Amino acid sequence: MDFHQLRVFLEVARQKSFSRAAENIFLSQPTISAHIKTLENEVGTPLLDRSQRELQLTEAGKILFQYAQELLEIKEEALSAIQKEYKIVKGHLEIAASSVPGAYLLPGLLKSFHREYPGVTFSVLLRDTKQVLQSIKDYTYDLGFTGEPGMQEGLGQVKLVEDELILITSPETKLPVIEETGSQLPTTELKACININMPFILREPGSATRKVFEKALKKQFGNNIALNVIGYLESQEAIKEAVKAGLGLTVISRKAVEEELRAGLLEGYRLKDLSLKRNFYLVFRKKRILPPLSHAFLQFTLKFFNQGKKRS
């Protein structure tokens, strides 16, 4: 048995699924199955109960799960001690990120990091905020970038940069505009009586963008507010294309649509009386000793975003 097989086993055990584990660690499902089979042959007994809808650990699997976690942590500590001693920063960096910071925050950061540490390769898992936070909590990833703080037990975060959500429509969809001195975008007032008729397209329930929007609506108009939601899309790009086509309206990060606004492909509006500000965060486990590469990337990220604040 090797460390890679153990890591695969831990991911399958956490996800309770070969397919979800394969997706999370960028391997094919047959490869995942082969690694588990090799482990089972080596220990001489099944590690997973495959008879149920979701995979469950056998008693032998539970024992190996505990030791596998400890072995991988010891490995990381050993590498950390060696690399710190010799100031080595290289290897493969794995990051989890929600859609907006993953698409519009990370590219510039990773470009600068790679320029300073050319020996580092990276992969980024793009999921919604809820899934990113869970992947940090269960030790699948060391670091995550989200539009929501890591309020779960054991998680901490660093605030990186502020974001603004705006309403976007197709150029053919004209909304009443309230002029506002100094505003870079037109502003429209969202009234409860209009919400029922405006066709909205929203992100999935785990999206931080959707949470911020729904929270602002309830704060302003109460729990009885009901939008005319005609559909849900998980992809940021799919939502933008749907709005361009005139299918409906949506609330989205301004960072995600700056090019389309400049090109006149979309119209953007600030919503009067709605607080649609939020922040992007770097999330981590509070008590985990980060491997040198992850630690170097965390420190570089703080410097990149000019953050001298303490971790919360």
C-alpha positions as CSV (number, residue, x, y, z in Angstrom):
1,M,0.0,0.0,0.0
2,D,1.2,3.5,-0.8
3,F,0.2,7.0,0.2
4,H,-1.6,7.7,-3.0
5,Q,-3.8,4.6,-2.5
6,L,-4.6,5.7,1.1
7,R,-5.5,9.2,-0.1
8,V,-7.9,7.6,-2.7
9,F,-9.4,5.4,0.0
10,L,-10.0,8.3,2.3
11,E,-11.7,10.3,-0.4
12,V,-14.0,7.4,-1.4
13,A,-14.9,6.9,2.3
14,R,-15.7,10.6,2.8
15,Q,-17.7,10.8,-0.4
16,K,-19.3,7.4,0.0
17,S,-19.1,7.1,-3.8
18,F,-16.5,6.1,-6.4
19,S,-17.8,8.6,-8.9
20,R,-17.8,11.6,-6.5
21,A,-14.4,10.7,-5.3
22,A,-13.1,10.4,-8.8
23,E,-14.5,13.8,-9.7
24,N,-12.9,15.5,-6.6
25,I,-9.4,14.2,-7.1
26,F,-9.3,14.2,-10.9
27,L,-9.1,10.5,-11.5
28,S,-11.2,8.2,-13.6
29,Q,-13.7,5.9,-11.8
30,P,-12.0,2.7,-13.0
31,T,-8.7,4.0,-11.6
32,I,-10.4,4.7,-8.2
33,S,-11.9,1.2,-8.2
34,A,-8.6,-0.4,-9.1
35,H,-6.8,1.4,-6.2
36,I,-9.5,0.3,-3.7
37,K,-9.3,-3.3,-5.0
38,T,-5.5,-3.3,-4.6
39,L,-5.8,-2.2,-1.0
40,E,-8.5,-4.8,-0.3
41,N,-6.3,-7.5,-1.8
42,E,-3.4,-6.4,0.3
43,V,-5.2,-6.3,3.6
44,G,-7.1,-9.5,2.8
45,T,-10.6,-8.3,3.5
46,P,-13.2,-5.9,2.0
47,L,-12.9,-2.2,3.1
48,L,-16.2,-1.0,1.7
49,D,-19.7,-2.4,1.9
50,R,-21.1,-2.1,-1.7
51,S,-24.5,-3.6,-1.0
52,Q,-26.1,-0.3,0.0
53,R,-27.1,2.8,-2.0
54,E,-24.1,4.7,-0.6
55,L,-20.8,3.0,0.1
56,Q,-20.2,2.3,3.8
57,L,-17.0,1.4,5.6
58,T,-16.7,-2.2,6.9
59,E,-15.1,-2.7,10.3
60,A,-11.8,-3.2,8.6
61,G,-12.4,-0.1,6.6
62,K,-13.0,1.9,9.8
63,I,-9.7,0.8,11.2
64,L,-7.8,1.6,8.1
65,F,-9.6,5.0,7.8
66,Q,-8.2,6.1,11.2
67,Y,-4.7,4.9,10.5
68,A,-4.7,6.3,7.0
69,Q,-5.5,9.8,8.3
70,E,-2.7,9.5,10.8
71,L,-0.2,8.2,8.3
72,L,-0.9,10.9,5.8
73,E,-0.6,13.6,8.5
74,I,2.8,12.1,9.6
75,K,3.9,12.2,6.0
76,E,2.9,15.9,5.7
77,E,4.7,16.7,8.9
78,A,7.9,14.9,7.7
79,L,7.9,16.7,4.4
80,S,7.1,20.0,6.1
81,A,10.1,19.6,8.5
82,I,12.4,18.8,5.6
83,Q,11.2,21.6,3.3
84,K,11.2,24.2,6.0
85,E,14.8,23.3,6.8
86,Y,15.9,23.7,3.2
87,K,13.4,26.4,2.3
88,I,11.9,24.3,-0.6
89,V,8.7,25.4,-2.2
90,K,7.7,23.1,-5.0
91,G,5.2,20.4,-5.7
92,H,1.5,20.3,-6.7
93,L,-0.9,22.8,-5.1
94,E,-4.5,21.8,-4.8
95,I,-7.1,24.5,-4.1
96,A,-10.9,24.5,-3.7
97,A,-12.8,27.6,-4.9
98,S,-16.4,28.7,-5.5
99,S,-17.2,29.8,-9.0
100,V,-16.7,33.6,-8.8
101,P,-13.3,33.7,-6.9
102,G,-12.2,30.6,-8.8
103,A,-12.9,32.3,-12.2
104,Y,-12.1,36.0,-11.5
105,L,-9.8,36.1,-8.4
106,L,-7.5,33.1,-8.7
107,P,-6.0,33.5,-12.2
108,G,-4.1,36.7,-11.4
109,L,-3.1,35.4,-8.0
110,L,-1.8,32.1,-9.5
111,K,0.0,33.8,-12.3
112,S,2.0,35.9,-9.7
113,F,2.6,32.9,-7.5
114,H,3.8,30.7,-10.4
115,R,6.2,33.5,-11.5
116,E,7.8,33.4,-8.0
117,Y,7.6,29.6,-7.6
118,P,7.9,28.1,-11.1
119,G,8.4,24.6,-9.7
120,V,4.8,24.6,-8.5
121,T,1.9,23.1,-10.5
122,F,-1.7,23.5,-9.4
123,S,-5.2,22.3,-9.8
124,V,-8.4,24.1,-8.8
125,L,-11.6,22.3,-7.8
126,L,-14.6,24.5,-8.7
127,R,-17.7,23.9,-6.5
128,D,-20.3,26.0,-4.8
129,T,-19.4,27.6,-1.5
130,K,-21.1,24.9,0.7
131,Q,-19.0,22.2,-1.0
132,V,-15.8,24.2,-0.7
133,L,-16.2,24.7,3.0
134,Q,-17.0,21.0,3.5
135,S,-13.8,20.0,1.5
136,I,-11.7,22.1,3.9
137,K,-13.5,20.8,7.0
138,D,-13.0,17.1,6.0
139,Y,-9.3,17.6,5.1
140,T,-9.7,17.0,1.4
141,Y,-8.2,20.4,0.7
142,D,-6.0,22.7,2.7
143,L,-7.2,26.0,1.4
144,G,-10.4,27.3,-0.2
145,F,-11.6,30.5,-1.7
146,T,-15.3,31.4,-1.1
147,G,-17.8,34.2,-1.1
148,E,-18.9,33.3,2.4
149,P,-16.8,33.0,5.6
150,G,-16.0,29.6,7.1
151,M,-18.4,29.8,10.0
152,Q,-18.4,26.0,10.5
153,E,-16.7,24.6,13.6
154,G,-12.9,24.3,13.2
155,L,-12.7,26.6,10.2
156,G,-11.1,30.1,10.0
157,Q,-10.8,32.6,7.3
158,V,-9.0,35.7,6.0
159,K,-11.0,38.5,4.3
160,L,-9.4,39.2,1.0
161,V,-11.4,41.7,-1.1
162,E,-14.9,43.2,-1.2
163,D,-17.4,42.2,-4.0
164,E,-20.6,43.8,-5.1
165,L,-23.7,42.0,-6.6
166,I,-25.6,43.7,-9.3
167,L,-28.8,43.0,-11.3
168,I,-28.1,42.2,-14.9
169,T,-30.5,42.1,-17.9
170,S,-30.2,41.8,-21.6
171,P,-29.8,45.1,-23.5
172,E,-33.4,44.7,-24.8
173,T,-34.8,44.6,-21.3
174,K,-35.3,48.1,-20.1
175,L,-35.9,48.8,-16.5
176,P,-36.9,52.2,-14.9
177,V,-33.7,53.9,-13.8
178,I,-33.2,56.2,-10.8
179,E,-30.4,58.6,-11.5
180,E,-27.7,58.6,-8.8
181,T,-24.9,61.1,-8.8
182,G,-21.5,59.4,-9.0
183,S,-22.8,56.0,-9.7
184,Q,-20.9,54.0,-12.3
185,L,-23.9,51.8,-13.1
186,P,-27.6,52.7,-13.6
187,T,-29.7,52.0,-10.5
188,T,-33.2,50.7,-10.3
189,E,-35.5,50.4,-7.4
190,L,-36.7,46.8,-6.7
191,K,-40.2,46.9,-5.3
192,A,-42.0,43.9,-3.8
193,C,-44.9,44.2,-6.3
194,I,-42.5,43.9,-9.2
195,N,-40.7,40.9,-7.9
196,I,-43.6,38.6,-8.6
197,N,-43.5,39.4,-12.3
198,M,-39.8,39.7,-13.1
199,P,-38.5,36.4,-14.5
200,F,-35.4,35.4,-12.5
201,I,-32.7,32.8,-13.1
202,L,-30.8,31.9,-9.9
203,R,-27.8,29.8,-8.9
204,E,-28.1,26.5,-7.0
205,P,-28.9,26.5,-3.2
206,G,-25.3,26.2,-2.1
207,S,-24.2,29.3,-3.9
208,A,-23.0,32.3,-1.8
209,T,-24.3,34.7,-4.4
210,R,-27.8,33.4,-4.1
211,K,-27.6,33.4,-0.3
212,V,-26.5,37.0,-0.2
213,F,-29.3,38.1,-2.6
214,E,-32.1,36.1,-0.8
215,K,-30.9,37.4,2.6
216,A,-31.0,41.0,1.4
217,L,-34.5,40.5,0.0
218,K,-35.9,39.1,3.2
219,K,-34.3,41.8,5.3
220,Q,-35.8,44.5,3.1
221,F,-39.2,43.0,2.3
222,G,-39.8,40.3,4.9
223,N,-40.1,36.5,4.6
224,N,-43.1,36.7,2.4
225,I,-41.2,38.0,-0.6
226,A,-41.6,35.6,-3.6
227,L,-39.5,36.0,-6.8
228,N,-40.7,34.6,-10.1
229,V,-37.9,32.1,-10.5
230,I,-38.1,30.4,-13.9
231,G,-35.0,28.4,-13.6
232,Y,-31.8,27.4,-11.8
233,L,-28.3,27.1,-13.4
234,E,-25.1,26.0,-11.7
235,S,-22.7,27.6,-14.2
236,Q,-21.9,31.3,-14.0
237,E,-21.3,31.4,-17.7
238,A,-24.6,29.6,-18.5
239,I,-26.5,32.2,-16.4
240,K,-24.8,35.0,-18.3
241,E,-25.7,33.5,-21.6
242,A,-29.3,32.9,-20.5
243,V,-29.6,36.6,-19.5
244,K,-28.0,37.8,-22.8
245,A,-30.6,35.7,-24.6
246,G,-33.4,37.6,-22.8
247,L,-34.6,34.5,-20.8
248,G,-34.6,36.4,-17.5
249,L,-32.7,38.5,-15.0
250,T,-30.2,37.5,-12.4
251,V,-28.1,39.0,-9.6
252,I,-24.4,38.3,-10.1
253,S,-21.0,39.4,-9.0
254,R,-19.9,42.6,-10.8
255,K,-16.5,41.0,-11.3
256,A,-18.1,38.3,-13.4
257,V,-19.7,40.7,-15.9
258,E,-17.4,43.7,-16.2
259,E,-16.3,42.8,-19.8
260,E,-19.9,42.2,-20.9
261,L,-21.0,45.5,-19.3
262,R,-18.2,47.4,-21.1
263,A,-19.1,45.7,-24.4
264,G,-22.8,46.5,-24.1
265,L,-23.8,42.8,-24.1
266,L,-25.5,43.2,-20.7
267,E,-27.1,46.0,-18.7
268,G,-26.2,46.3,-15.0
269,Y,-28.1,47.9,-12.2
270,R,-27.5,48.6,-8.6
271,L,-30.6,47.8,-6.6
272,K,-31.8,50.7,-4.4
273,D,-32.2,50.0,-0.7
274,L,-30.7,46.5,-1.0
275,S,-27.3,45.8,0.6
276,L,-25.6,43.5,-1.9
277,K,-22.0,43.8,-0.7
278,R,-20.0,40.8,0.3
279,N,-16.5,39.7,0.7
280,F,-14.2,36.9,-0.7
281,Y,-12.4,34.8,1.8
282,L,-9.5,32.5,2.0
283,V,-10.6,29.6,4.2
284,F,-8.6,27.0,6.1
285,R,-8.7,24.6,9.1
286,K,-7.7,26.5,12.3
287,K,-5.7,23.7,14.0
288,R,-4.1,22.1,10.9
289,I,-0.4,22.5,10.3
290,L,-0.2,23.4,6.7
291,P,2.3,21.7,4.4
292,P,5.1,24.1,3.3
293,L,3.6,24.6,-0.2
294,S,0.1,25.4,1.2
295,H,1.6,27.6,3.8
296,A,3.7,29.5,1.2
297,F,0.6,30.0,-0.9
298,L,-1.4,31.3,2.1
299,Q,1.3,33.8,2.9
300,F,1.7,34.8,-0.7
301,T,-2.1,35.3,-1.0
302,L,-2.1,37.6,2.1
303,K,0.7,39.7,0.6
304,F,-1.0,39.7,-2.9
305,F,-4.2,41.1,-1.4
306,N,-2.3,43.4,0.9
307,Q,-3.7,41.8,4.0
308,G,-1.7,42.3,7.2
309,K,-4.6,41.2,9.3
310,K,-4.5,38.3,11.7
311,R,-6.4,35.2,10.8
312,S,-9.8,35.0,12.5
